[in-house]
């Protein structure tokens, strides 16, 4: 990734802006369930896969190298969130089964009976 950042620096115009919008694996993803009042209830935790954690650490190291070399400087930092909605729990599971970034099982925070009841929502 250091090579990619070097190339990005080369092609950016002077004082150009590079936005680092990589996923942050230090923050867990939650499986949530919509309530009747329109709010969301945390129902489970979705962890980042081990392979992606390793990739993220490598990317963080590459960015630190690029910043330390003076190629880029930080103009600010922050997070943005987006909620991914699924029709039902089986649809969420199919998404996780095909997703390389996340582990394929939710660590549920609600009991099996509640999850089954939500399948009917």
Biopython code that builds the backbone (N, CA, C, O; Angstrom):
import numpy as np
from Bio.PDB.StructureBuilder import StructureBuilder

atoms = [
    (1, "UNK", "N", (0.820, -1.198, 0.000)),
    (1, "UNK", "CA", (0.000, 0.000, 0.000)),
    (1, "UNK", "C", (0.860, 1.256, 0.000)),
    (1, "UNK", "O", (0.416, 2.302, -0.472)),
    (2, "UNK", "N", (2.073, 1.173, 0.517)),
    (2, "UNK", "CA", (2.958, 2.333, 0.474)),
    (2, "UNK", "C", (3.171, 2.767, -0.973)),
    (2, "UNK", "O", (3.184, 3.962, -1.271)),
    (3, "UNK", "N", (3.337, 1.795, -1.873)),
    (3, "UNK", "CA", (3.510, 2.124, -3.294)),
    (3, "UNK", "C", (2.276, 2.831, -3.850)),
    (3, "UNK", "O", (2.399, 3.777, -4.628)),
    (4, "UNK", "N", (1.098, 2.378, -3.455)),
    (4, "UNK", "CA", (-0.141, 3.014, -3.918)),
    (4, "UNK", "C", (-0.234, 4.450, -3.399)),
    (4, "UNK", "O", (-0.668, 5.343, -4.127)),
    (5, "UNK", "N", (0.166, 4.674, -2.162)),
    (5, "UNK", "CA", (0.141, 6.031, -1.614)),
    (5, "UNK", "C", (1.181, 6.916, -2.303)),
    (5, "UNK", "O", (0.937, 8.100, -2.536)),
    (6, "UNK", "N", (2.320, 6.351, -2.622)),
    (6, "UNK", "CA", (3.346, 7.099, -3.356)),
    (6, "UNK", "C", (2.795, 7.523, -4.728)),
    (6, "UNK", "O", (2.999, 8.654, -5.168)),
    (7, "UNK", "N", (2.100, 6.602, -5.388)),
    (7, "UNK", "CA", (1.510, 6.912, -6.692)),
    (7, "UNK", "C", (0.403, 7.959, -6.549)),
    (7, "UNK", "O", (0.284, 8.848, -7.392)),
    (8, "UNK", "N", (-0.397, 7.863, -5.506)),
    (8, "UNK", "CA", (-1.444, 8.862, -5.268)),
    (8, "UNK", "C", (-0.822, 10.242, -5.082)),
    (8, "UNK", "O", (-1.333, 11.233, -5.604)),
    (9, "UNK", "N", (0.255, 10.304, -4.355)),
    (9, "UNK", "CA", (0.959, 11.578, -4.154)),
    (9, "UNK", "C", (1.472, 12.115, -5.489)),
    (9, "UNK", "O", (1.407, 13.318, -5.746)),
    (10, "UNK", "N", (1.974, 11.237, -6.322)),
    (10, "UNK", "CA", (2.539, 11.651, -7.603)),
    (10, "UNK", "C", (1.476, 12.274, -8.520)),
    (10, "UNK", "O", (1.744, 13.258, -9.208)),
    (11, "UNK", "N", (0.272, 11.692, -8.521)),
    (11, "UNK", "CA", (-0.742, 12.167, -9.468)),
    (11, "UNK", "C", (-1.646, 13.273, -8.915)),
    (11, "UNK", "O", (-2.367, 13.918, -9.677)),
    (12, "UNK", "N", (-1.614, 13.495, -7.607)),
    (12, "UNK", "CA", (-2.411, 14.591, -7.049)),
    (12, "UNK", "C", (-1.819, 15.931, -7.475)),
    (12, "UNK", "O", (-0.600, 16.091, -7.540)),
    (13, "UNK", "N", (-2.685, 16.878, -7.760)),
    (13, "UNK", "CA", (-2.172, 18.210, -8.062)),
    (13, "UNK", "C", (-1.632, 18.820, -6.769)),
    (13, "UNK", "O", (-1.992, 18.370, -5.682)),
    (14, "UNK", "N", (-0.778, 19.833, -6.871)),
    (14, "UNK", "CA", (-0.251, 20.464, -5.660)),
    (14, "UNK", "C", (-1.390, 20.912, -4.745)),
    (14, "UNK", "O", (-2.372, 21.500, -5.198)),
    (15, "UNK", "N", (-1.246, 20.630, -3.484)),
    (15, "UNK", "CA", (-2.244, 20.935, -2.449)),
    (15, "UNK", "C", (-3.563, 20.201, -2.688)),
    (15, "UNK", "O", (-4.604, 20.601, -2.165)),
    (16, "UNK", "N", (-3.517, 19.123, -3.480)),
    (16, "UNK", "CA", (-4.702, 18.293, -3.699)),
    (16, "UNK", "C", (-5.079, 17.550, -2.428)),
    (16, "UNK", "O", (-4.296, 17.483, -1.480)),
    (17, "UNK", "N", (-6.258, 17.003, -2.415)),
    (17, "UNK", "CA", (-6.774, 16.325, -1.216)),
    (17, "UNK", "C", (-6.971, 14.842, -1.505)),
    (17, "UNK", "O", (-7.585, 14.462, -2.501)),
    (18, "UNK", "N", (-6.445, 14.028, -0.625)),
    (18, "UNK", "CA", (-6.652, 12.581, -0.657)),
    (18, "UNK", "C", (-7.521, 12.230, 0.548)),
    (18, "UNK", "O", (-7.159, 12.535, 1.684)),
    (19, "UNK", "N", (-8.648, 11.601, 0.310)),
    (19, "UNK", "CA", (-9.549, 11.210, 1.396)),
    (19, "UNK", "C", (-9.317, 9.739, 1.709)),
    (19, "UNK", "O", (-9.440, 8.879, 0.837)),
    (20, "UNK", "N", (-8.984, 9.464, 2.952)),
    (20, "UNK", "CA", (-8.799, 8.088, 3.424)),
    (20, "UNK", "C", (-10.131, 7.644, 4.012)),
    (20, "UNK", "O", (-10.464, 8.011, 5.138)),
    (21, "UNK", "N", (-10.892, 6.860, 3.263)),
    (21, "UNK", "CA", (-12.232, 6.451, 3.696)),
    (21, "UNK", "C", (-12.312, 4.943, 3.857)),
    (21, "UNK", "O", (-13.283, 4.310, 3.443)),
    (22, "UNK", "N", (-11.277, 4.377, 4.467)),
    (22, "UNK", "CA", (-11.262, 2.930, 4.690)),
    (22, "UNK", "C", (-12.173, 2.566, 5.860)),
    (22, "UNK", "O", (-12.391, 3.389, 6.749)),
    (23, "UNK", "N", (-12.708, 1.341, 5.870)),
    (23, "UNK", "CA", (-13.464, 0.879, 7.041)),
    (23, "UNK", "C", (-12.566, 0.863, 8.279)),
    (23, "UNK", "O", (-11.373, 0.573, 8.181)),
    (24, "UNK", "N", (-13.128, 1.169, 9.419)),
    (24, "UNK", "CA", (-12.379, 1.186, 10.677)),
    (24, "UNK", "C", (-12.732, -0.059, 11.475)),
    (24, "UNK", "O", (-13.790, -0.120, 12.102)),
    (25, "UNK", "N", (-11.855, -1.045, 11.453)),
    (25, "UNK", "CA", (-12.148, -2.309, 12.127)),
    (25, "UNK", "C", (-12.021, -2.207, 13.641)),
    (25, "UNK", "O", (-12.320, -3.170, 14.348)),
    (26, "UNK", "N", (-11.583, -1.054, 14.154)),
    (26, "UNK", "CA", (-11.527, -0.882, 15.612)),
    (26, "UNK", "C", (-12.917, -0.635, 16.187)),
    (26, "UNK", "O", (-13.117, -0.700, 17.400)),
    (27, "UNK", "N", (-13.870, -0.352, 15.307)),
    (27, "UNK", "CA", (-15.249, -0.101, 15.721)),
    (27, "UNK", "C", (-16.091, -1.295, 15.293)),
    (27, "UNK", "O", (-16.077, -1.682, 14.125)),
    (28, "UNK", "N", (-16.822, -1.878, 16.233)),
    (28, "UNK", "CA", (-17.622, -3.057, 15.893)),
    (28, "UNK", "C", (-18.896, -2.642, 15.165)),
    (28, "UNK", "O", (-19.403, -1.534, 15.342)),
    (29, "UNK", "N", (-19.388, -3.545, 14.357)),
    (29, "UNK", "CA", (-20.670, -3.348, 13.681)),
    (29, "UNK", "C", (-21.744, -4.046, 14.505)),
    (29, "UNK", "O", (-21.495, -5.092, 15.106)),
    (30, "UNK", "N", (-22.906, -3.479, 14.531)),
    (30, "UNK", "CA", (-24.007, -4.066, 15.290)),
    (30, "UNK", "C", (-25.110, -4.529, 14.352)),
    (30, "UNK", "O", (-25.442, -3.858, 13.375)),
    (31, "UNK", "N", (-25.666, -5.680, 14.669)),
    (31, "UNK", "CA", (-26.926, -6.098, 14.060)),
    (31, "UNK", "C", (-28.005, -5.450, 14.922)),
    (31, "UNK", "O", (-28.016, -5.608, 16.143)),
    (32, "UNK", "N", (-28.897, -4.731, 14.286)),
    (32, "UNK", "CA", (-29.941, -4.036, 15.020)),
    (32, "UNK", "C", (-31.303, -4.479, 14.511)),
    (32, "UNK", "O", (-31.442, -4.972, 13.391)),
    (33, "UNK", "N", (-32.286, -4.294, 15.349)),
    (33, "UNK", "CA", (-33.656, -4.626, 14.963)),
    (33, "UNK", "C", (-34.508, -3.378, 15.130)),
    (33, "UNK", "O", (-34.474, -2.725, 16.173)),
    (34, "UNK", "N", (-35.272, -3.053, 14.094)),
    (34, "UNK", "CA", (-36.161, -1.900, 14.161)),
    (34, "UNK", "C", (-37.328, -2.170, 15.096)),
    (34, "UNK", "O", (-37.915, -3.251, 15.082)),
    (35, "UNK", "N", (-37.653, -1.176, 15.903)),
    (35, "UNK", "CA", (-38.769, -1.319, 16.837)),
    (35, "UNK", "C", (-40.016, -0.654, 16.257)),
    (35, "UNK", "O", (-39.953, 0.027, 15.233)),
    (36, "UNK", "N", (-41.126, -0.859, 16.916)),
    (36, "UNK", "CA", (-42.398, -0.284, 16.462)),
    (36, "UNK", "C", (-42.377, 1.242, 16.520)),
    (36, "UNK", "O", (-43.121, 1.899, 15.793)),
    (37, "UNK", "N", (-41.528, 1.809, 17.383)),
    (37, "UNK", "CA", (-41.462, 3.270, 17.524)),
    (37, "UNK", "C", (-40.518, 3.913, 16.513)),
    (37, "UNK", "O", (-40.361, 5.134, 16.501)),
    (38, "UNK", "N", (-39.886, 3.095, 15.661)),
    (38, "UNK", "CA", (-38.982, 3.640, 14.653)),
    (38, "UNK", "C", (-37.538, 3.750, 15.090)),
    (38, "UNK", "O", (-36.692, 4.225, 14.333)),
    (39, "UNK", "N", (-37.248, 3.318, 16.304)),
    (39, "UNK", "CA", (-35.859, 3.313, 16.765)),
    (39, "UNK", "C", (-35.251, 1.943, 16.483)),
    (39, "UNK", "O", (-35.930, 1.040, 15.992)),
    (40, "UNK", "N", (-33.981, 1.800, 16.795)),
    (40, "UNK", "CA", (-33.292, 0.534, 16.576)),
    (40, "UNK", "C", (-32.741, 0.016, 17.891)),
    (40, "UNK", "O", (-32.278, 0.782, 18.736)),
    (41, "UNK", "N", (-32.799, -1.295, 18.045)),
    (41, "UNK", "CA", (-32.292, -1.962, 19.243)),
    (41, "UNK", "C", (-31.086, -2.808, 18.840)),
    (41, "UNK", "O", (-31.161, -3.585, 17.888)),
    (42, "UNK", "N", (-29.963, -2.658, 19.570)),
    (42, "UNK", "CA", (-28.802, -3.497, 19.293)),
    (42, "UNK", "C", (-29.149, -4.932, 19.639)),
    (42, "UNK", "O", (-29.611, -5.233, 20.740)),
    (43, "UNK", "N", (-28.914, -5.811, 18.673)),
    (43, "UNK", "CA", (-29.303, -7.206, 18.862)),
    (43, "UNK", "C", (-28.125, -8.163, 18.780)),
    (43, "UNK", "O", (-28.216, -9.301, 19.240)),
    (44, "UNK", "N", (-27.023, -7.714, 18.199)),
    (44, "UNK", "CA", (-25.864, -8.581, 18.053)),
    (44, "UNK", "C", (-24.662, -7.799, 17.567)),
    (44, "UNK", "O", (-24.778, -6.663, 17.109)),
    (45, "UNK", "N", (-23.508, -8.429, 17.675)),
    (45, "UNK", "CA", (-22.247, -7.819, 17.260)),
    (45, "UNK", "C", (-21.718, -8.581, 16.055)),
    (45, "UNK", "O", (-21.737, -9.811, 16.029)),
    (46, "UNK", "N", (-21.245, -7.838, 15.056)),
    (46, "UNK", "CA", (-20.653, -8.440, 13.865)),
    (46, "UNK", "C", (-19.186, -8.020, 13.842)),
    (46, "UNK", "O", (-18.877, -6.841, 13.670)),
    (47, "UNK", "N", (-18.298, -8.971, 14.012)),
    (47, "UNK", "CA", (-16.866, -8.676, 14.092)),
    (47, "UNK", "C", (-16.230, -8.668, 12.707)),
    (47, "UNK", "O", (-16.755, -9.249, 11.758)),
    (48, "UNK", "N", (-15.099, -8.003, 12.617)),
    (48, "UNK", "CA", (-14.299, -8.008, 11.395)),
    (48, "UNK", "C", (-13.500, -9.305, 11.351)),
    (48, "UNK", "O", (-13.002, -9.766, 12.378)),
    (49, "UNK", "N", (-13.378, -9.890, 10.168)),
    (49, "UNK", "CA", (-12.633, -11.147, 10.029)),
    (49, "UNK", "C", (-11.154, -10.923, 10.338)),
    (49, "UNK", "O", (-10.634, -9.819, 10.180)),
    (50, "UNK", "N", (-10.494, -11.976, 10.777)),
    (50, "UNK", "CA", (-9.077, -11.892, 11.148)),
    (50, "UNK", "C", (-8.232, -11.398, 9.975)),
    (50, "UNK", "O", (-7.362, -10.545, 10.148)),
    (51, "UNK", "N", (-8.486, -11.928, 8.796)),
    (51, "UNK", "CA", (-7.710, -11.526, 7.615)),
    (51, "UNK", "C", (-7.835, -10.026, 7.350)),
    (51, "UNK", "O", (-6.851, -9.367, 7.017)),
    (52, "UNK", "N", (-9.034, -9.496, 7.497)),
    (52, "UNK", "CA", (-9.233, -8.064, 7.262)),
    (52, "UNK", "C", (-8.620, -7.217, 8.369)),
    (52, "UNK", "O", (-8.172, -6.099, 8.112)),
    (53, "UNK", "N", (-8.594, -7.734, 9.604)),
    (53, "UNK", "CA", (-7.909, -7.016, 10.678)),
    (53, "UNK", "C", (-6.426, -6.866, 10.347)),
    (53, "UNK", "O", (-5.841, -5.803, 10.559)),
    (54, "UNK", "N", (-5.819, -7.937, 9.827)),
    (54, "UNK", "CA", (-4.408, -7.891, 9.427)),
    (54, "UNK", "C", (-4.225, -6.885, 8.291)),
    (54, "UNK", "O", (-3.295, -6.079, 8.321)),
    (55, "UNK", "N", (-5.105, -6.927, 7.296)),
    (55, "UNK", "CA", (-5.029, -5.966, 6.185)),
    (55, "UNK", "C", (-5.167, -4.527, 6.683)),
    (55, "UNK", "O", (-4.454, -3.636, 6.220)),
    (56, "UNK", "N", (-6.078, -4.306, 7.620)),
    (56, "UNK", "CA", (-6.284, -2.959, 8.150)),
    (56, "UNK", "C", (-5.040, -2.459, 8.879)),
    (56, "UNK", "O", (-4.661, -1.295, 8.742)),
    (57, "UNK", "N", (-4.401, -3.344, 9.658)),
    (57, "UNK", "CA", (-3.174, -2.945, 10.353)),
    (57, "UNK", "C", (-2.081, -2.581, 9.352)),
    (57, "UNK", "O", (-1.360, -1.602, 9.541)),
    (58, "UNK", "N", (-1.961, -3.368, 8.293)),
    (58, "UNK", "CA", (-0.970, -3.071, 7.250)),
    (58, "UNK", "C", (-1.263, -1.726, 6.591)),
    (58, "UNK", "O", (-0.349, -0.945, 6.329)),
    (59, "UNK", "N", (-2.527, -1.462, 6.327)),
    (59, "UNK", "CA", (-2.910, -0.178, 5.730)),
    (59, "UNK", "C", (-2.611, 0.975, 6.680)),
    (59, "UNK", "O", (-2.108, 2.015, 6.255)),
    (60, "UNK", "N", (-2.916, 0.797, 7.960)),
    (60, "UNK", "CA", (-2.617, 1.835, 8.949)),
    (60, "UNK", "C", (-1.122, 2.125, 8.988)),
    (60, "UNK", "O", (-0.712, 3.284, 9.057)),
    (61, "UNK", "N", (-0.306, 1.072, 8.942)),
    (61, "UNK", "CA", (1.150, 1.241, 8.939)),
    (61, "UNK", "C", (1.608, 1.993, 7.694)),
    (61, "UNK", "O", (2.482, 2.856, 7.774)),
    (62, "UNK", "N", (1.019, 1.667, 6.542)),
    (62, "UNK", "CA", (1.391, 2.334, 5.291)),
    (62, "UNK", "C", (1.036, 3.820, 5.340)),
    (62, "UNK", "O", (1.820, 4.663, 4.902)),
    (63, "UNK", "N", (-0.134, 4.138, 5.866)),
    (63, "UNK", "CA", (-0.533, 5.542, 5.986)),
    (63, "UNK", "C", (0.412, 6.264, 6.940)),
    (63, "UNK", "O", (0.824, 7.391, 6.663)),
    (64, "UNK", "N", (0.758, 5.635, 8.051)),
    (64, "UNK", "CA", (1.692, 6.244, 9.004)),
    (64, "UNK", "C", (3.048, 6.495, 8.345)),
    (64, "UNK", "O", (3.669, 7.531, 8.585)),
    (65, "UNK", "N", (3.509, 5.565, 7.523)),
    (65, "UNK", "CA", (4.769, 5.742, 6.801)),
    (65, "UNK", "C", (4.679, 6.929, 5.848)),
    (65, "UNK", "O", (5.594, 7.751, 5.787)),
    (66, "UNK", "N", (3.577, 7.018, 5.106)),
    (66, "UNK", "CA", (3.403, 8.111, 4.144)),
    (66, "UNK", "C", (3.337, 9.467, 4.845)),
    (66, "UNK", "O", (3.949, 10.432, 4.388)),
    (67, "UNK", "N", (2.604, 9.544, 5.944)),
    (67, "UNK", "CA", (2.502, 10.799, 6.692)),
    (67, "UNK", "C", (3.859, 11.136, 7.307)),
    (67, "UNK", "O", (4.305, 12.282, 7.260)),
    (68, "UNK", "N", (4.511, 10.118, 7.888)),
    (68, "UNK", "CA", (5.829, 10.329, 8.489)),
    (68, "UNK", "C", (6.882, 10.763, 7.483)),
    (68, "UNK", "O", (7.838, 11.448, 7.844)),
    (69, "UNK", "N", (6.718, 10.374, 6.235)),
    (69, "UNK", "CA", (7.647, 10.763, 5.169)),
    (69, "UNK", "C", (7.335, 12.148, 4.606)),
    (69, "UNK", "O", (8.062, 12.652, 3.750)),
    (70, "UNK", "N", (6.260, 12.757, 5.086)),
    (70, "UNK", "CA", (5.895, 14.089, 4.632)),
    (70, "UNK", "C", (5.125, 14.121, 3.325)),
    (70, "UNK", "O", (4.959, 15.193, 2.742)),
    (71, "UNK", "N", (4.651, 12.979, 2.848)),
    (71, "UNK", "CA", (3.914, 12.940, 1.587)),
    (71, "UNK", "C", (2.536, 13.569, 1.741)),
    (71, "UNK", "O", (2.024, 14.199, 0.816)),
    (72, "UNK", "N", (1.945, 13.395, 2.912)),
    (72, "UNK", "CA", (0.605, 13.899, 3.192)),
    (72, "UNK", "C", (0.598, 14.490, 4.592)),
    (72, "UNK", "O", (1.463, 14.188, 5.413)),
    (73, "UNK", "N", (-0.390, 15.337, 4.850)),
    (73, "UNK", "CA", (-0.611, 15.810, 6.212)),
    (73, "UNK", "C", (-2.105, 15.736, 6.485)),
    (73, "UNK", "O", (-2.931, 15.843, 5.578)),
    (74, "UNK", "N", (-2.422, 15.553, 7.730)),
    (74, "UNK", "CA", (-3.828, 15.409, 8.106)),
    (74, "UNK", "C", (-4.492, 16.776, 8.184)),
    (74, "UNK", "O", (-3.949, 17.712, 8.771)),
    (75, "UNK", "N", (-5.655, 16.877, 7.593)),
    (75, "UNK", "CA", (-6.455, 18.099, 7.670)),
    (75, "UNK", "C", (-7.625, 17.907, 8.623)),
    (75, "UNK", "O", (-8.424, 18.820, 8.831)),
    (76, "UNK", "N", (-7.720, 16.724, 9.195)),
    (76, "UNK", "CA", (-8.814, 16.431, 10.105)),
    (76, "UNK", "C", (-9.107, 14.944, 10.090)),
    (76, "UNK", "O", (-8.631, 14.205, 9.228)),
    (77, "UNK", "N", (-9.875, 14.533, 11.032)),
    (77, "UNK", "CA", (-10.237, 13.120, 11.124)),
    (77, "UNK", "C", (-11.662, 13.022, 11.646)),
    (77, "UNK", "O", (-12.147, 13.912, 12.344)),
    (78, "UNK", "N", (-12.304, 11.955, 11.304)),
    (78, "UNK", "CA", (-13.660, 11.735, 11.777)),
    (78, "UNK", "C", (-14.190, 10.425, 11.243)),
    (78, "UNK", "O", (-13.491, 9.690, 10.545)),
    (79, "UNK", "N", (-15.423, 10.147, 11.578)),
    (79, "UNK", "CA", (-16.071, 8.920, 11.116)),
    (79, "UNK", "C", (-17.402, 9.279, 10.484)),
    (79, "UNK", "O", (-18.040, 10.271, 10.836)),
    (80, "UNK", "N", (-17.791, 8.457, 9.557)),
    (80, "UNK", "CA", (-19.158, 8.566, 9.064)),
    (80, "UNK", "C", (-19.772, 7.175, 9.151)),
    (80, "UNK", "O", (-19.093, 6.165, 8.968)),
    (81, "UNK", "N", (-21.047, 7.146, 9.429)),
    (81, "UNK", "CA", (-21.754, 5.887, 9.640)),
    (81, "UNK", "C", (-22.804, 5.722, 8.558)),
    (81, "UNK", "O", (-23.390, 6.695, 8.083)),
    (82, "UNK", "N", (-23.024, 4.512, 8.189)),
    (82, "UNK", "CA", (-24.158, 4.230, 7.325)),
    (82, "UNK", "C", (-24.793, 2.924, 7.789)),
    (82, "UNK", "O", (-24.112, 1.950, 8.113)),
    (83, "UNK", "N", (-26.089, 2.943, 7.806)),
    (83, "UNK", "CA", (-26.848, 1.768, 8.228)),
    (83, "UNK", "C", (-27.218, 0.978, 6.984)),
    (83, "UNK", "O", (-27.756, 1.531, 6.025)),
    (84, "UNK", "N", (-26.928, -0.314, 7.002)),
    (84, "UNK", "CA", (-27.293, -1.201, 5.898)),
    (84, "UNK", "C", (-28.522, -1.973, 6.351)),
    (84, "UNK", "O", (-28.472, -2.717, 7.331)),
    (85, "UNK", "N", (-29.611, -1.796, 5.644)),
    (85, "UNK", "CA", (-30.873, -2.416, 6.046)),
    (85, "UNK", "C", (-31.085, -3.735, 5.307)),
    (85, "UNK", "O", (-30.755, -3.867, 4.129)),
    (86, "UNK", "N", (-31.643, -4.706, 6.029)),
    (86, "UNK", "CA", (-31.955, -6.015, 5.465)),
    (86, "UNK", "C", (-33.423, -6.313, 5.711)),
    (86, "UNK", "O", (-34.000, -5.901, 6.717)),
    (87, "UNK", "N", (-34.004, -7.024, 4.790)),
    (87, "UNK", "CA", (-35.421, -7.364, 4.882)),
    (87, "UNK", "C", (-35.724, -8.185, 6.134)),
    (87, "UNK", "O", (-36.734, -7.969, 6.804)),
    (88, "UNK", "N", (-34.833, -9.129, 6.439)),
    (88, "UNK", "CA", (-35.046, -10.010, 7.588)),
    (88, "UNK", "C", (-33.706, -10.631, 7.990)),
    (88, "UNK", "O", (-32.681, -10.405, 7.346)),
    (89, "UNK", "N", (-33.740, -11.413, 9.064)),
    (89, "UNK", "CA", (-32.516, -12.018, 9.593)),
    (89, "UNK", "C", (-31.868, -12.982, 8.602)),
    (89, "UNK", "O", (-30.645, -12.956, 8.470)),
    (90, "UNK", "N", (-32.616, -13.828, 7.900)),
    (90, "UNK", "CA", (-31.975, -14.701, 6.901)),
    (90, "UNK", "C", (-31.269, -13.919, 5.782)),
    (90, "UNK", "O", (-30.243, -14.364, 5.270)),
    (91, "UNK", "N", (-31.811, -12.769, 5.408)),
    (91, "UNK", "CA", (-31.153, -11.942, 4.390)),
    (91, "UNK", "C", (-29.831, -11.400, 4.918)),
    (91, "UNK", "O", (-28.836, -11.365, 4.193)),
    (92, "UNK", "N", (-29.818, -10.978, 6.177)),
    (92, "UNK", "CA", (-28.565, -10.555, 6.815)),
    (92, "UNK", "C", (-27.556, -11.696, 6.789)),
    (92, "UNK", "O", (-26.384, -11.486, 6.476)),
    (93, "UNK", "N", (-28.008, -12.899, 7.117)),
    (93, "UNK", "CA", (-27.094, -14.041, 7.151)),
    (93, "UNK", "C", (-26.527, -14.339, 5.764)),
    (93, "UNK", "O", (-25.342, -14.646, 5.633)),
    (94, "UNK", "N", (-27.356, -14.251, 4.739)),
    (94, "UNK", "CA", (-26.856, -14.464, 3.369)),
    (94, "UNK", "C", (-25.804, -13.416, 3.006)),
    (94, "UNK", "O", (-24.807, -13.732, 2.356)),
    (95, "UNK", "N", (-26.025, -12.186, 3.421)),
    (95, "UNK", "CA", (-25.053, -11.112, 3.187)),
    (95, "UNK", "C", (-23.724, -11.452, 3.863)),
    (95, "UNK", "O", (-22.662, -11.337, 3.252)),
    (96, "UNK", "N", (-23.790, -11.868, 5.122)),
    (96, "UNK", "CA", (-22.559, -12.203, 5.848)),
    (96, "UNK", "C", (-21.861, -13.409, 5.235)),
    (96, "UNK", "O", (-20.631, -13.457, 5.189)),
    (97, "UNK", "N", (-22.631, -14.379, 4.765)),
    (97, "UNK", "CA", (-22.034, -15.568, 4.144)),
    (97, "UNK", "C", (-21.181, -15.201, 2.934)),
    (97, "UNK", "O", (-20.179, -15.861, 2.657)),
    (98, "UNK", "N", (-21.569, -14.157, 2.217)),
    (98, "UNK", "CA", (-20.859, -13.746, 1.003)),
    (98, "UNK", "C", (-19.859, -12.615, 1.236)),
    (98, "UNK", "O", (-19.151, -12.223, 0.308)),
    (99, "UNK", "N", (-19.789, -12.092, 2.439)),
    (99, "UNK", "CA", (-18.983, -10.904, 2.712)),
    (99, "UNK", "C", (-17.602, -11.302, 3.212)),
    (99, "UNK", "O", (-17.486, -12.097, 4.145)),
    (100, "UNK", "N", (-16.559, -10.759, 2.603)),
    (100, "UNK", "CA", (-15.189, -11.093, 3.013)),
    (100, "UNK", "C", (-14.742, -10.290, 4.227)),
    (100, "UNK", "O", (-13.857, -10.738, 4.955)),
    (101, "UNK", "N", (-15.318, -9.131, 4.467)),
    (101, "UNK", "CA", (-14.834, -8.260, 5.533)),
    (101, "UNK", "C", (-15.245, -8.745, 6.927)),
    (101, "UNK", "O", (-14.472, -8.639, 7.879)),
    (102, "UNK", "N", (-16.445, -9.268, 7.037)),
    (102, "UNK", "CA", (-16.971, -9.640, 8.350)),
    (102, "UNK", "C", (-16.908, -11.144, 8.584)),
    (102, "UNK", "O", (-16.876, -11.939, 7.644)),
    (103, "UNK", "N", (-16.890, -11.514, 9.873)),
    (103, "UNK", "CA", (-17.065, -12.929, 10.193)),
    (103, "UNK", "C", (-18.472, -13.308, 9.747)),
    (103, "UNK", "O", (-19.323, -12.438, 9.559)),
    (104, "UNK", "N", (-18.712, -14.580, 9.582)),
    (104, "UNK", "CA", (-19.980, -15.002, 8.980)),
    (104, "UNK", "C", (-21.066, -15.314, 9.997)),
    (104, "UNK", "O", (-22.143, -15.790, 9.636)),
    (105, "UNK", "N", (-20.785, -15.047, 11.271)),
    (105, "UNK", "CA", (-21.801, -15.293, 12.302)),
    (105, "UNK", "C", (-21.930, -14.084, 13.200)),
    (105, "UNK", "O", (-20.935, -13.500, 13.630)),
    (106, "UNK", "N", (-23.148, -13.720, 13.474)),
    (106, "UNK", "CA", (-23.428, -12.645, 14.423)),
    (106, "UNK", "C", (-23.293, -13.211, 15.828)),
    (106, "UNK", "O", (-23.752, -14.321, 16.095)),
    (107, "UNK", "N", (-22.672, -12.461, 16.724)),
    (107, "UNK", "CA", (-22.667, -12.823, 18.144)),
    (107, "UNK", "C", (-23.901, -12.138, 18.749)),
    (107, "UNK", "O", (-23.882, -10.955, 19.089)),
    (108, "UNK", "N", (-24.974, -12.934, 18.866)),
    (108, "UNK", "CA", (-26.267, -12.384, 19.253)),
    (108, "UNK", "C", (-26.301, -11.973, 20.713)),
    (108, "UNK", "O", (-25.699, -12.621, 21.569)),
    (109, "UNK", "N", (-27.014, -10.884, 20.988)),
    (109, "UNK", "CA", (-27.199, -10.374, 22.340)),
    (109, "UNK", "C", (-28.632, -10.615, 22.817)),
    (109, "UNK", "O", (-28.994, -10.227, 23.927)),
    (110, "UNK", "N", (-29.437, -11.251, 21.979)),
    (110, "UNK", "CA", (-30.818, -11.581, 22.342)),
    (110, "UNK", "C", (-30.999, -13.087, 22.229)),
    (110, "UNK", "O", (-30.256, -13.758, 21.513)),
    (111, "UNK", "N", (-31.976, -13.605, 22.928)),
    (111, "UNK", "CA", (-32.175, -15.054, 22.981)),
    (111, "UNK", "C", (-32.750, -15.595, 21.668)),
    (111, "UNK", "O", (-33.308, -14.836, 20.875)),
    (112, "UNK", "N", (-32.616, -16.905, 21.438)),
    (112, "UNK", "CA", (-33.110, -17.512, 20.188)),
    (112, "UNK", "C", (-34.606, -17.303, 19.956)),
    (112, "UNK", "O", (-35.035, -17.133, 18.815)),
    (113, "UNK", "N", (-35.403, -17.313, 21.025)),
    (113, "UNK", "CA", (-36.851, -17.132, 20.856)),
    (113, "UNK", "C", (-37.155, -15.739, 20.284)),
    (113, "UNK", "O", (-38.023, -15.594, 19.423)),
    (114, "UNK", "N", (-36.452, -14.746, 20.756)),
    (114, "UNK", "CA", (-36.642, -13.384, 20.238)),
    (114, "UNK", "C", (-36.236, -13.308, 18.774)),
    (114, "UNK", "O", (-36.926, -12.686, 17.967)),
    (115, "UNK", "N", (-35.123, -13.936, 18.431)),
    (115, "UNK", "CA", (-34.673, -13.925, 17.032)),
    (115, "UNK", "C", (-35.693, -14.619, 16.132)),
    (115, "UNK", "O", (-35.963, -14.149, 15.027)),
    (116, "UNK", "N", (-36.255, -15.725, 16.593)),
    (116, "UNK", "CA", (-37.280, -16.424, 15.793)),
    (116, "UNK", "C", (-38.513, -15.541, 15.615)),
    (116, "UNK", "O", (-39.103, -15.494, 14.535)),
    (117, "UNK", "N", (-38.895, -14.845, 16.679)),
    (117, "UNK", "CA", (-40.053, -13.951, 16.601)),
    (117, "UNK", "C", (-39.789, -12.834, 15.584)),
    (117, "UNK", "O", (-40.694, -12.436, 14.850)),
    (118, "UNK", "N", (-38.571, -12.337, 15.542)),
    (118, "UNK", "CA", (-38.221, -11.283, 14.586)),
    (118, "UNK", "C", (-38.263, -11.788, 13.149)),
    (118, "UNK", "O", (-38.476, -11.003, 12.225)),
    (119, "UNK", "N", (-38.063, -13.085, 12.952)),
    (119, "UNK", "CA", (-38.147, -13.640, 11.596)),
    (119, "UNK", "C", (-39.538, -13.433, 11.009)),
    (119, "UNK", "O", (-39.708, -13.437, 9.790)),
    (120, "UNK", "N", (-40.525, -13.253, 11.869)),
    (120, "UNK", "CA", (-41.905, -13.055, 11.421)),
    (120, "UNK", "C", (-42.225, -11.587, 11.161)),
    (120, "UNK", "O", (-43.275, -11.276, 10.599)),
    (121, "UNK", "N", (-41.335, -10.682, 11.563)),
    (121, "UNK", "CA", (-41.582, -9.233, 11.375)),
    (121, "UNK", "C", (-41.602, -8.864, 9.912)),
    (121, "UNK", "O", (-41.795, -7.696, 9.573)),
]
sb = StructureBuilder()
sb.init_structure("model")
sb.init_model(0)
sb.init_chain("A")
sb.init_seg("    ")
for serial, (resi, resn, name, xyz) in enumerate(atoms, 1):
    if name == "N":
        sb.init_residue(resn, " ", resi, " ")
    sb.init_atom(name, np.array(xyz, "f"), 0.0, 1.0, " ", f" {name:<3s}", serial, name[0])
structure = sb.get_structure()
